[in-house]
Amino acid sequence: MIRKLTLSGWVLIAALATAPAAVRVKELASLEGVRDNQLIGYGIVVGLAGTGDRRQTVFPVQSLTNLLQRMGVTVPPTAISIKNTAAVMVTATLPPFSQSGSRIDVTAASMGDASNLQGGLLILTSLRAANGEVYAVAQGPVVTGGFSAGKGGNSQGVNHPTVGRVAGGALVERTPPSVTPSSVVKLQLRRPDFITASRMAEALNKRFGTEGAQVAQAENPAVVAVAVPASYRTRQVDFIAAIESVSVDADRIGKIVINERTGTIVLGRDVRIAPMAVLHGNLSVEIQTSFPVSQPSALSDGKTTVVPEVTVTTKEEKARNVVLKEGATVEDLVKALVSIGSSPRDVISILQNLRAAGAIEAELELI
């Protein structure tokens, strides 16, 4: 159960204590060695309505010249106008086990001084992996998530029109290297944890183990090794699918996350609060100095002078006291902070002080 409270323009979300929910192994771990691969390439976007790179950017002119030369057209670089062309860096993520002929999305980002990629067409671009090998080729219309209109100081822009996406714009030319399942399958936890790894091994032994023989063992907090049973030796894909469907009661650490920029405070359901008293109050001191002019009477020997007058006033709010008793929950903490009228800055300070005092058994993270 999640409850949302508004605190002076901030949003505070507390996940209240509930029974731990079972999570599939598929959400907790992945097959060791099975991962995505990053691809990168240099390309040219053409067809821009005068929003491409200007003369100050040299490499788009050279790239366009080389492209035309490969097509049998020889043009000197100085005779090319590139206002409808932009040099871009093309990136993509190649999923594991991608087969030749399948399509993936690519992202094109301007490298020069182009102002807008809207309506452009990405020309055939080779996408290479870290080893320098070409694994995909991309081409297609670029769709931007923003726009820019107007000229000079009378222009309006939304989002980033210099970055665009080509949906399904890349064809996979080569299958990426992947781990071939053997007699032992190793599961890599996305969040290494001793308790979760132990529970996962226990759940897998209950599902696939036999009396006196265990098939799963937690090697460390991040890896659980599972031996393939004899009945699955010729059906390793089915065995991995069966592993992913096993439910595990994952252990979650108590954590409080504060985002000062967006005004969001998230408190985990496992946060426990020890008995503690919070004394909260404000003291303000105001010092004002005025400079009245002392004007002597007419026909007198006095002189006009400036006499400074200093006024010091203090204001102290009544201290507000909140006591959190034994067994206090996250909801009690949230209500307590709201009841004493804490501002967002006060909330951060109070949480940090409670953590320093050992009253909150949770990890405090500021992002």
N, C-alpha and C positions, 0 to 999 in steps of 0.2 A: 504494500500500500504506500502510495506517495502522496504527500500533502504539500501544497504550495502556499507560501505566505509572502506578502509584499511588505518590504521594509524600507520606507523612505525612498521609493523609486528603485530599490534593489529587489531581486527575486531570490528567495531562500527556499531551497527544495530539500526536504528531509525525507529520506526513505525509511519508513518506520519498520520496526522489527517484525518480521514474519517468518514462517517456517522456511528453511532453506530449500530452494527449488532445485530439482535435479537438472543437470545440463548434459547434453550429448557430448561425447568425446569429439565429435566433429567441430563443436564450437570452442573446445578447450585446447586442442592440439592438431597438428598437421604432420604428415609423413615427412620424416627427416630427409632433407635433400630435395624435396618437391617444393619449388618456389617460383616466383615470377622472375622474369628477366627484363632489364631495362634496355631499350633501343634508342638510338639517336641518329640524326641525319641532318644534312644541310640541304635546303631546298629553295625554290623560287616560287613566289606567288605572283601571278599575272592577272590582268583584267581589272585592276583597281582604277577607280574614277579619279585619277589625279592625286591620290592619297598615298602613293608609294614613296620609296626612298628618293632623296634628292641628290644633286651632284656631289654634295659633301661626303656621301657614302660611296667608297670606291669599289668594294667587292661585288655589289650587285651588278654593276656594269660589266665587270670581267666575267662574272658567272653567266650573264645573258649572252655575252660574246662567245664564250666557249660552247654554250648550248646551241646557238645558231650555227657555229662552225661544224659541230657534229652532224647537223642536218644539211650540210652542204651550202650554207649561206655565210659568206665572209663579209663582215662589216667591221670597220674600225671602231674601237670603244668610244672615241670622241664623237661619233655620229649617232650614238644611241641616246634617246631620251628615256629615262627610267621612271618617270613620274607615275606610271601605271604598273610598276614592278617593285616588289619588295623581297629582300633576302630574309629568310626565316630559318629558325632552328626547329626541327621536327622531332618530337619525342613520342614514344609509345611504350606500353607495358605488354610484354609477351607472356601470356599465361602458360603454366606448365602443361605438357602433353598437347600443345597446339599442333594441329596437323597441317600439312602443306595444302594450301587452297582456302583455309579458313580466313576470316576477316577480323581485324581488330581496329579499335579507334586510335586516332593520332591527334596530337595537339601541335599547332604551329604558332610560334611566337616571333614577332619581328625582332631582327637583330640590328637594324639601322635606325633611320629617323622617319620611317613611315608613320603616318598619323592614324591610319585606319586600314584594316584588312577586310572590311565588309565587302562581300560580293566577289572576292578574289578566288582564283583557281590555283590549287597547288599542283605544280608540275611534277612528273615522275621523280620520286626521291627514294634513294636507297637508305634503309635503316640498318645500322650495324650494332652489334653487341660489344661488350668490353673487350672481347678477343679479336675484334676487327672484322669478323665475318658478317656477311649480309644475311639477315634472317627474314626481312620483309621489305616490300616496296609500297610506297604510298602515293596516291594521287586522288584528287577530287576537289569539290567546292568547299571553301572554308566558311564556316558558320561562326560568327562572333556572338558573344553574350552581351554586347553593348553596342553603342553607336556614338558617333561624333558628328555634329552639324554646325555649320557656320564657319566664319573665318576670323582670324585675328583675335581681338578681344571680345568679339560678339559670337562666341561659340559655346556650345553646350555639349557635354559628354556624359555618358552613362556607362558605368563599369569600365572595362578595359577593352577597347576595340582593337588593340594591337595584338591580342591573343585570340586565336580561333581554334575550332575543333572540326575535324573531318570524321564524321560518324561512319564506321566501317570502311575507312579510306585506305587501309593497308591490307595487302594480301600476304599471308605467310608463305615464304618460299622454302623454309627449312625448319624441320622439327627441332625444338630446343633439346639439349641434353637433359635427361631426367633419370632418377634413380630407378633401377629395375628391382622389383620386389624379390627378396631372396627367402631363405628359410627363417630369417628373423626380421620382423618389422619393427622399426624404431619410431616412436611417436615423440614429437618435439612439442612441449607445452609452450603456448604463446606467452603465458605469464608463469615463469618458474616458481614453484612452491612445493615445499616438502610434503605438506599435508595433502594437497591435491594430487601430487604424483603417487603417493601411497594409496590414496583412495581409488585412483584410476587403476592401478595394478590389482587392487583387491577386487574391483568390479569386473575386470577382464578375466581374472581367475575364476570368479563365480560363473561367468558366462561360458568360458571355453575350457577351463581347467577340468581335470579329472581327479578322482580321489588319490591323493598321494603325489600328484604331479601338477605343478604350477607352470603356466605358460607365460605369465607376465611378471616382470620384475622392474622396479624403479631403480635405474642406475644412478640417477642424481635428480635434483629438483626439476630439471628441464627435460629429461629423457626417460621414457618408459619403453623397455624392450619387450616385444611379444613374439614368442616362437610360434610359427605356423603349425597348427595341429595336422596330423596325418590326413584327416578327412578333408582338409582344405589345400593340400599340396598342389593339386592341379587346378584349384579355383582361388587363386590369390586375390583376384579382384573382388570376388564375393566375400572373402575373408576380411578385406579392408573395409568393405561396405558394412559388414556386420559389426566390425569394431567401432566404426563411426556412429552407429545407432545405439551403442551402450550408454546408459545414463550414469552420471557421476555427480555426487554432492560436492561441488567445488567449494573450496574454502576461500573466503574473501577477507582481506584485511580491512580494519576500520580506517577510514580515510575521510578527511575534510578538504575539499578543493574550493579555493576562493579565486575568482577572476575579477580583479579590481576594475579592469577596463569595461567589461560588460555588466558588472554589478550582479554576478551570480555566485551564490554560495550553495554548494552541494555537500550534504553530510550523509555518509553511508549508514546503512541500517545497523551495522555491527558496532557503532560507536557507543561506548559506555562512559558514564560520568560518575566520578567519585564524589563523595560529600565535600562541598566547597561553598564558601560564601563569597559573593561578588559585591563589592562596594563601588558604586559608580556615581560620579558627580562632576560638576564643572566649576571652575573658578576663573572669573574674568576680571582683569584690571584695566581700566581706561584712564589715560592721562591726556588732558586737554590743556593747551596753552593758547591764550588769546592776547592780543596786543592792542589794548585801548590807548587812545591818544589823550594826554593831559593838556588841555588848552587853558592858559592863564587869562585873567580878566583884561579888558581893554585898558590901555594907558598904565599898565602895571609893569614892574621890572621882571616879572616871571618869564620863563622860556617854555616853548612847546616841547614836550618830551613824550616818549613812548614808554608806557609802564606795562611790562608783561605780567599777566595773571595766570597762575597755574592751578588747575583743578584736578584733583585725583579722586576717582570714584572706583569702588570695587563692588563686584556682584558675584555672589557665590550661590549656586543652586544647592538646594537641599540634597544631601547624599541619598541615593536610592540603593536599597539593600535587597539582594535576592539570594535566597538560600536554596541550594539544590540538595535534596536529601538522598539517603541511601537508595539505590535502585533507580535513580533518575534516568530517563530515556532521552533520546535525541529530540523528541517532541517537547519534553519538558524544558530542555535547553533553549529551543527555538522560542517557546512561549515566554520564557524568562527574559531573554534578551529583548523581545518586543515589548514586554510589559514595563521595562525600565526606560523605554524610549531611546534605545541605543541607535545612534546613527551608523551608516555603513562603516565609517572609519572606526567607530567604537566597537563594532562587531569584530572587525579584524583584530583590533588590539586585545579585546577580551578573549577571543579564541586563542591567540598567541600566548597570552598570560596563563590561561587555563592549561594549555599544553605544557608550558614551561613549569608550572606548578605540579604537573603530574596528575591533574584532575581529569584529563581526557585521554583515554586509551586509544588514540587514533593518530594516524600520520597526517600532518598539516602541510598542504602544498599550495603555494601561491603561484598562479600562472598569469 
